[in-house]
Amino acid sequence: MSTKENEKEKEIEKENSNQKPDFDDFDDDVEEAVQDSEPEDENEQEILKSWGKLNSLIDSFPDFELESLEPLFIGRSEKCQYRIQDKRISSVHCQIYRIIDESSVTKPFVIKLKDLSANGTFVNGSLVGKGNEVILLHGDDISFVYTRKPKSPPPVANFIFKDYSIVPQDREGKSKIHEFYDVQRVLGVGKFATVKLGMDKKTGEKYAIKMIDKKKYMPNQTKVERDRLMDEINILKKIRHPSVVSAKDIFDSPNILYLVIDLCVGGELFDRISIKGRYNEDNSRIVFEKIASAIQYLHRKGIVHRDLKNHLIYKIVDFGLSKIITQKDKFNTFAGTLHFLAPEVIDNKTGYGKECDIWSCGVILYILLSGYMPFASDSRFSLARQITRCELDFPDEIFEGVSVAARNLIRRCLTVDPKKRITAQQILEHPWIKGKPEEIKSEYQDVPNQK
């Protein structure tokens, strides 16, 4: 070993010894962390017994099953549950622990990593920083003493975090999906995913299998985009409604993440209208009631879709922009398709909430009854202005024969002030949905700030 290498090793060892934690404090921290994460009852302890895994990418280090309710400490010290005997690793390099998340509808807890090291803990290539913590998501890459500089040495240790609340333990591993499903022809292809037809080998039922290529997807996505994928998976796993697409199964392999979801047939709204023409009121009522029922269900679960549009007309799909919020939460990001966006999403002065989905429902109902968009322009600026001012019209040549009650429901959905906009529950109670259109005497009945 050269003199320079000896000096470097001594320097690293000295730095680590200076950062060595007081293990009296360490024991106190462990005791406190265990107390904070103790289950409320025996059932919770059983349910959460095995909750994740560190899948090692380096052969010299074993995988580690996350089964304990205690926080996991990784480092050189013999008091760490996972020991790495390398001088570049701190005595206690990092801590992984789980905390109950009472605000989440779909996930009872969150998993966090806290960096305690001198030489660095990295998640997806980004330094966490000593004393800092990050939320771990299924599929996150965890590495120790790592730099992306050219010709730099590989990390001392490298793991992929597996969250069993996302992908169950028995759904892990290469070709595992083929034990349960017959994967058949391609239904669609995207930038990072392919959708194939799948058949349950036990029941014969058909599903759509979304295959996400992790080698293409993970390195090219920001944390926000990866969070969005996890949100979509959590939502698809949680929801169960006849008019909402849900996930039946999830499998994970080294290269592919498989989502087994409901198979939708029937085509998109505009495709059906181009063939069928506009829907009559009876058929529109059937379709729209299903949509409103699905939105009511999602809103009760605290889920806001944010991107309702001319999707499949028999089921609510595409939860890529969906979020779970509490009653008081507001969004501040511009999300969705412009023709279907509510005024408060476009203006975004004070944030927006679940009411944005109701506006989109109004646009869909207008399309069902007319075959046209309520707001249209070649200019995005002009289109946005029409929406924010609600420049809504019902041309006689298009809406001839459409009842006053149907127009009234559209106007109540397309009310500019979200606080005065009709709710999903109120849509289901509206006379037009109930088949009692005669109860509505005017197009503007109960419509705020209208004629």
C-alpha positions in Angstrom: 0.0 0.0 0.0 1.4 3.4 -1.0 2.2 6.2 1.6 -0.7 8.3 0.2 -3.2 5.4 0.6 -2.0 4.9 4.2 -2.4 8.6 4.9 -5.9 8.6 3.4 -7.0 5.5 5.4 -5.7 7.1 8.6 -7.6 10.3 7.8 -10.9 8.4 7.2 -10.4 6.4 10.4 -9.7 9.5 12.4 -12.8 11.3 10.9 -14.9 8.3 11.8 -13.5 8.1 15.4 -14.2 11.8 15.9 -17.8 11.2 14.8 -18.3 8.1 16.9 -21.5 8.3 18.8 -21.9 8.0 22.5 -23.5 4.5 22.9 -25.2 5.5 26.1 -27.1 8.0 24.0 -27.4 5.4 21.3 -29.2 3.0 23.7 -31.5 5.8 24.8 -32.3 6.7 21.2 -33.1 3.0 20.4 -35.3 2.8 23.5 -37.1 6.0 22.6 -37.5 5.0 19.0 -39.0 1.6 20.0 -41.4 3.3 22.3 -42.5 5.7 19.6 -43.2 2.8 17.2 -44.8 0.3 19.5 -48.1 -1.2 18.2 -51.4 -0.1 19.6 -52.6 -3.7 19.8 -51.5 -7.3 19.2 -53.2 -7.4 15.8 -51.0 -4.5 14.5 -47.8 -6.3 15.7 -48.9 -9.4 13.7 -49.9 -7.4 10.6 -46.6 -5.4 10.5 -44.3 -8.3 11.5 -42.5 -8.4 8.2 -42.8 -5.0 6.6 -39.9 -4.6 4.2 -36.5 -5.8 2.9 -33.1 -4.4 2.1 -32.1 -6.2 -1.1 -28.3 -6.1 -1.4 -26.8 -5.4 -4.8 -23.3 -6.5 -3.6 -22.7 -10.2 -3.2 -20.5 -9.8 -0.1 -23.4 -8.4 1.9 -26.6 -10.4 2.7 -30.2 -9.2 2.2 -31.9 -8.0 5.4 -35.5 -8.8 6.2 -37.2 -5.9 8.0 -39.4 -7.6 10.6 -38.8 -5.9 13.9 -40.8 -3.0 15.3 -37.5 -1.5 16.5 -35.6 1.0 14.3 -32.8 -0.6 12.2 -29.3 0.7 12.8 -26.6 0.1 10.1 -22.9 0.6 10.8 -19.7 -0.9 12.1 -20.7 -1.1 15.7 -21.6 -4.4 17.2 -24.7 -2.7 18.6 -26.0 -2.3 15.1 -28.5 -4.9 13.8 -26.8 -4.8 10.3 -23.0 -4.6 10.6 -20.7 -3.5 7.8 -17.0 -4.0 8.7 -15.4 -1.3 6.6 -13.4 1.7 8.0 -15.2 4.0 5.6 -18.5 3.2 7.3 -19.4 5.1 10.5 -20.0 3.3 13.8 -23.6 4.0 13.3 -24.0 5.0 9.6 -27.8 5.4 9.3 -31.1 4.5 10.8 -34.3 3.1 9.1 -37.5 3.3 11.0 -41.3 3.3 10.6 -43.8 5.8 12.0 -47.6 5.7 12.0 -49.1 8.1 9.5 -52.6 8.9 10.8 -53.3 11.3 7.9 -52.9 8.6 5.2 -55.9 6.8 3.8 -54.1 4.2 1.8 -50.9 3.6 3.9 -50.9 3.2 7.7 -47.3 4.2 8.1 -44.3 5.9 6.4 -40.7 4.6 6.4 -37.8 7.0 6.9 -34.0 6.9 6.7 -31.9 9.1 8.9 -28.3 9.7 7.9 -25.9 9.5 10.9 -22.7 9.1 8.9 -19.5 11.1 8.4 -18.9 9.8 4.8 -22.4 9.9 3.5 -25.6 8.0 3.0 -27.2 8.3 -0.5 -30.7 7.7 -1.6 -31.2 7.4 -5.4 -27.7 9.0 -5.8 -28.4 12.1 -3.7 -26.7 12.7 -0.4 -29.1 12.7 2.6 -26.6 14.6 4.8 -25.7 13.9 8.4 -28.7 14.6 10.7 -31.1 14.8 7.8 -33.9 12.2 7.0 -35.9 11.2 3.9 -39.0 9.1 3.3 -38.1 5.8 1.7 -40.3 4.5 -1.2 -40.5 1.1 -2.6 -37.6 0.6 -5.1 -35.4 3.3 -3.7 -31.6 2.8 -4.1 -29.6 3.2 -0.8 -25.8 3.4 -1.0 -23.0 4.2 1.4 -19.9 6.3 0.8 -20.7 7.0 -2.8 -20.0 9.7 -5.4 -21.0 10.1 -9.0 -17.7 11.7 -10.0 -16.0 10.1 -13.0 -13.8 7.1 -12.2 -15.0 7.1 -8.6 -15.0 3.8 -6.8 -18.3 1.9 -6.3 -20.3 2.4 -3.1 -19.2 0.4 -0.1 -22.7 -1.1 0.3 -25.7 -0.8 -2.0 -29.3 -1.9 -1.4 -32.8 -1.6 -3.0 -35.5 -1.0 -0.4 -38.6 -3.2 -0.7 -41.9 -2.1 0.9 -44.2 -5.0 1.5 -47.2 -2.8 1.9 -46.7 -1.9 -1.8 -45.6 -5.3 -3.1 -46.3 -8.3 -0.8 -43.4 -10.7 0.0 -44.9 -13.6 -2.0 -45.1 -11.3 -5.1 -41.3 -10.7 -5.1 -38.9 -12.2 -7.6 -38.2 -12.9 -11.3 -41.1 -14.5 -13.2 -43.2 -14.7 -10.1 -46.2 -13.2 -12.0 -46.2 -16.1 -14.4 -47.1 -18.5 -11.6 -50.4 -16.7 -11.2 -51.2 -15.1 -14.6 -51.0 -16.0 -18.2 -49.5 -12.9 -19.8 -50.8 -12.5 -23.4 -50.9 -9.9 -26.2 -49.8 -6.3 -26.0 -52.7 -3.8 -25.5 -50.6 -0.6 -25.5 -47.1 0.7 -25.3 -45.8 3.9 -23.6 -42.4 5.5 -22.9 -41.6 3.5 -19.8 -44.4 0.9 -19.7 -46.2 -1.8 -21.8 -49.7 -2.9 -21.1 -50.6 -6.5 -21.9 -53.7 -8.7 -21.6 -53.4 -11.1 -18.7 -55.6 -14.0 -17.5 -55.8 -15.3 -13.9 -54.7 -19.0 -14.2 -57.0 -19.9 -11.3 -60.3 -18.1 -12.2 -59.9 -17.4 -15.9 -60.7 -13.7 -15.4 -59.0 -11.2 -17.7 -57.0 -8.2 -16.6 -54.7 -5.5 -17.9 -51.1 -5.9 -16.8 -49.1 -2.7 -16.7 -45.4 -3.6 -17.0 -43.1 -0.7 -15.9 -39.5 -1.0 -17.0 -37.6 0.1 -13.9 -34.3 0.5 -15.8 -35.9 3.0 -18.1 -38.2 4.6 -15.6 -36.3 5.0 -12.3 -33.1 6.8 -13.5 -35.1 9.3 -15.6 -37.7 10.4 -13.0 -37.5 13.2 -10.5 -38.5 12.4 -6.9 -41.9 14.1 -7.6 -42.5 11.8 -10.5 -41.5 8.7 -8.5 -43.7 9.8 -5.6 -46.5 10.1 -8.2 -46.1 6.5 -9.2 -46.2 5.4 -5.6 -49.3 7.5 -5.0 -51.0 5.9 -8.0 -50.1 2.4 -6.7 -51.3 3.1 -3.2 -54.6 4.5 -4.6 -55.2 1.6 -7.0 -54.6 -0.9 -4.1 -57.0 0.9 -1.8 -60.1 1.6 -4.0 -62.9 -0.9 -4.6 -65.8 0.5 -6.6 -67.6 -0.9 -9.7 -67.0 2.3 -11.6 -63.3 2.8 -10.6 -60.3 0.9 -11.9 -58.4 -0.8 -9.1 -55.3 -3.0 -8.7 -55.9 -6.7 -8.1 -52.2 -7.6 -7.8 -48.8 -6.1 -7.8 -45.5 -8.0 -8.5 -41.9 -6.8 -8.4 -38.9 -8.3 -10.2 -35.4 -6.9 -10.6 -36.2 -5.2 -13.8 -40.0 -4.9 -14.1 -42.8 -3.7 -11.8 -46.1 -5.3 -12.7 -49.5 -3.8 -11.9 -52.5 -6.1 -12.5 -55.5 -3.8 -12.9 -59.1 -4.1 -14.1 -59.5 -4.5 -17.9 -61.6 -1.8 -19.4 -63.5 -2.2 -22.6 -65.8 0.2 -24.4 -63.4 2.9 -25.7 -63.0 6.6 -24.8 -65.8 9.1 -24.7 -65.0 10.9 -27.9 -64.5 7.7 -29.8 -68.0 6.5 -28.8 -69.5 9.9 -29.7 -67.8 9.9 -33.1 -69.5 6.6 -33.8 -72.8 7.0 -31.9 -73.2 10.7 -32.1 -74.3 12.5 -28.9 -76.0 10.5 -26.2 -79.7 11.0 -25.4 -80.6 12.1 -21.9 -81.5 8.6 -20.7 -78.1 7.1 -21.8 -76.3 10.2 -20.6 -77.9 9.9 -17.2 -76.8 6.3 -16.8 -73.2 7.1 -17.7 -73.0 10.3 -15.7 -74.5 8.7 -12.6 -71.8 6.1 -12.6 -69.1 8.8 -12.9 -70.7 10.9 -10.1 -71.0 7.8 -7.9 -67.3 7.0 -8.5 -66.2 10.6 -7.7 -68.3 10.6 -4.5 -66.6 7.4 -3.4 -63.1 8.8 -4.1 -63.8 12.1 -2.4 -65.1 10.2 0.7 -61.8 8.4 0.7 -60.0 11.7 0.6 -58.8 11.1 -3.0 -58.9 13.9 -5.6 -58.5 12.7 -9.2 -57.5 16.0 -10.8 -57.4 14.7 -14.4 -60.9 13.6 -15.3 -61.5 13.9 -19.0 -62.6 11.8 -22.0 -61.3 8.6 -20.5 -63.1 5.2 -20.7 -66.7 6.0 -20.0 -67.5 3.0 -17.8 -64.8 3.3 -15.3 -62.7 6.1 -13.8 -59.1 5.4 -14.8 -55.6 7.0 -14.8 -54.7 8.0 -11.2 -51.2 9.4 -12.2 -52.1 12.9 -11.0 -54.4 11.8 -8.1 -53.6 12.8 -4.6 -54.9 11.9 -1.1 -55.8 15.0 1.0 -57.5 15.9 4.2 -60.5 18.2 4.4 -58.3 21.3 4.8 -55.6 20.5 2.3 -55.1 22.4 -0.9 -53.2 21.8 -4.1 -50.9 24.4 -5.6 -49.6 22.6 -8.7 -51.0 23.1 -12.2 -52.2 19.6 -13.2 -54.7 18.1 -15.6 -55.9 18.7 -19.2 -56.8 22.4 -20.0 -60.2 21.8 -21.6 -61.3 20.1 -18.3 -59.6 22.3 -15.8 -61.6 24.3 -13.2 -61.1 28.1 -13.0 -59.4 27.8 -9.6 -56.8 25.4 -11.0 -55.9 27.9 -13.8 -55.8 31.0 -11.6 -54.4 29.1 -8.6 -54.4 32.1 -6.4 -55.2 30.3 -3.1 -54.9 26.7 -4.1 -57.7 24.2 -4.9 -59.3 21.1 -3.6 -61.7 18.2 -4.6 -64.2 20.7 -6.1 -62.0 20.7 -9.3 -63.2 17.2 -10.1 -66.8 18.4 -10.1 -66.0 21.0 -12.7 -64.5 18.3 -14.9 -67.7 16.3 -14.4 -69.7 19.2 -15.8 -67.5 19.3 -18.9 -68.1 15.6 -19.4 -71.9 15.9 -19.0 -71.9 18.8 -21.6 -69.9 16.5 -24.0 -72.3 13.6 -23.4 -75.4 15.7 -24.3 -74.0 17.7 -27.2 -71.0 15.9 -28.6 -69.0 19.2 -28.3 -66.6 20.8 -25.8 -68.2 23.6 -23.7 -65.1 25.7 -24.0 -63.0 25.6 -27.2 -60.3 27.7 -28.8 -57.1 27.3 -30.8 -55.5 29.7 -28.4 -54.6 28.4 -24.9 -54.9 31.9 -23.6 -58.3 32.4 -25.1 -59.4 28.9 -23.8 -58.2 29.7 -20.3 -60.1 33.0 -20.3 -63.3 31.3 -21.4 -63.0 28.8 -18.6 -62.2 31.3 -15.8 -65.1 33.6 -17.0 -67.3 30.6 -17.5 -68.4 31.8 -21.0 -70.9 28.9 -21.3 -73.5 28.6 -24.0 -76.2 26.1 -25.0 -76.7 26.6 -28.8 -80.2 25.8 -29.9 -79.2 23.8 -32.9 -77.2 21.5 -30.6 -79.2 21.5 -27.3 -82.7 21.4 -28.9 -84.7 18.9 -26.9 -82.3 18.8 -24.0 -84.2 19.3 -20.8 -83.9 22.4 -18.5 -82.9 20.1 -15.7 -80.0 18.7 -17.6 -78.7 22.2 -18.4 -79.2 23.2 -14.8 -77.0 20.4 -13.6 -74.3 21.4 -16.0 -74.4 25.0 -14.8 -74.3 23.9 -11.2 -71.2 21.8 -11.9 -69.6 24.6 -13.9 -70.0 27.2 -11.2 -66.9 29.4 -11.0 -66.8 29.7 -7.2 -65.7 26.3 -5.9 -67.4 26.9 -2.5 -70.8 27.3 -4.2 -70.3 24.5 -6.7 -72.4 21.4 -6.4 -70.9 18.4 -4.6 -70.8 14.8 -5.8 -73.4 13.8 -3.2 -75.7 16.7 -4.4 -75.2 15.5 -8.1 -76.6 12.1 -7.1 -79.6 13.8 -5.4 -80.3 16.2 -8.3 -83.8 15.8 -9.9 -82.3 15.1 -13.3 -80.3 12.1 -12.0 -83.4 11.0 -10.0 -85.5 11.0 -13.1 -87.6 13.9 -11.9 -86.6 16.7 -14.3 -90.0 18.5 -13.8 -88.8 19.6 -10.4 -86.3 22.0 -12.1 -88.3 25.0 -13.4 -85.3 27.1 -14.7 -81.9 26.5 -16.2 -80.6 28.9 -13.5 -82.4 27.4 -10.5 -80.0 27.3 -7.5 -77.1 28.5 -9.8 -75.0 31.1 -8.0 -74.2 34.4 -9.7 -76.2 33.5 -12.8 -79.3 35.0 -14.3 
